[in-house]
Amino acid sequence: MKKNETGLSKTKLRSSYITLVVSVSLVLFLLGILGLVLINAKGLSDYFRESLSFWVMLDDNAKEADIRLLQKDLDAKSYVKSTEYVSKDEAAAKMKEELGEDFISFLGDNPLPPSIDVYLVSEYTSPDSVAKIEKYILEYPFVKEVYYQESLLYLINENVNKISLFLLVISLFLFLIALTIINNTIRLSIYSRRFLIRTMQLVGATRAFIRRPFILQSVFHGFLAALISMLLLMGLLYLIEKEFFLMFTFESTYLLMLLGIAIIVTGILINIVSTYFSVNRYLSISEDKLYY
């Protein structure tokens, strides 16, 4: 009879451990998904910002050597991602394709000037930065005008800032929820072993000695839960890149590694802190309250 009770107790304890690990891994998985969204949101915002270009309109009589010198100067700048020279003939061909008719034969001449399309690095696409770059380019005597869609530039930067703030608030909110869920799960796990803690106290074990096995076990459970959540995230990444490759890509191995490390550290730290306070609670509680 005693063996059956012992076996039943071990089964319940094992079931409690499994429930704890699964619960923590699912919470970490949700936090990992949020991390993936944040990583991809940064990439998407950079993509939209860097897809904006401004046009450097040049004089018709500008020399080819001067134009190439300006283009080489811009390419050497840290804030410029790339440049593209568009000659008068290329500009006319593009316009003809967009309009669907030959406007040159109607006008009798090609009125389009040669230009350089400039694409900036995302960090320099704010209106203030673009205004400084515009001022620098206009110092070249053969530059007629620098044109960019100022209203669109303001709109993209404003929306990116709003979205970033919204994601930050959501991240903090979900992290607090995750912290609460994990803490409650661990407290329930420690609650099921409160009599064991009391027994260890009665035989003279110190607080540090009693806490040690619980802390070590929580480290193992946190690490195991983090590994499970990372496997789930890898499966999710595979499905996303397979089904929606054109919409989502996760090419930054460095950021993904940081996300994995953050998940492991978060899982272990939350487990340790929650276990520490939960065990301390039952170390200080009176014997009468153990039955409630």
Number of C-alpha atoms within 10 A of each C-alpha: 6 7 8 9 10 11 12 12 12 12 12 13 15 12 12 18 17 14 15 21 24 18 18 29 27 18 23 29 22 18 21 22 18 17 19 17 14 16 16 17 17 12 18 16 19 16 13 13 22 20 13 19 19 19 20 22 20 22 15 16 9 14 12 10 9 12 20 13 12 17 18 12 12 19 17 12 11 10 18 19 15 17 18 13 17 18 17 15 13 14 18 20 14 12 16 14 11 9 10 9 11 13 15 15 9 8 9 8 9 13 13 17 19 22 25 22 19 22 21 24 17 19 11 16 23 16 14 10 13 18 13 10 17 17 11 10 18 15 9 13 10 18 18 16 15 19 13 16 11 13 9 11 17 14 10 17 16 12 12 19 12 12 13 15 12 11 16 13 12 13 16 11 12 16 17 12 13 20 19 13 15 23 21 15 19 25 18 14 18 21 17 12 13 19 15 13 19 19 11 15 15 9 8 10 14 11 15 10 12 19 19 12 11 17 20 14 15 26 20 17 23 27 22 19 27 30 19 19 27 21 14 18 19 12 11 13 17 14 12 16 14 12 11 11 12 9 9 17 15 16 10 11 9 9 14 16 11 11 19 19 14 17 25 20 16 18 28 21 16 21 26 23 13 22 24 17 14 22 22 16 15 19 19 10 12 11 11 7 8 12 8 4
